[in-house]
Amino acid sequence: MTDVPDDQLMREVRRLATEREALTRKRAEVTEQLRAATVRLVQAGEISESQAAALAGVNRNTLRTWLGKQDWL
């Protein structure tokens, strides 16, 4: 183990957990903004689904989900 007191380690874990939670919320917010902007771009006919998926950094299935489409097997 280390020479760091347990209470200091607990504070560090709490701090990191809080930071992780904030980053998770931020990621969700940015993903929603990306989804909305990408959907608007595709619906405006400015770009194909494949191009939009590549531009947004997602796979085509994710894009189709964002567009409310489902691929049936």
Secondary structure, DSSP 8 states (H G I E B T S, - for coil): --SS-HHHHHHHHHHHHHHHHHHHHHHHHHHHHHHHHHHHHHHTTSS-HHHHHHHHT--HHHHHHHTT-----
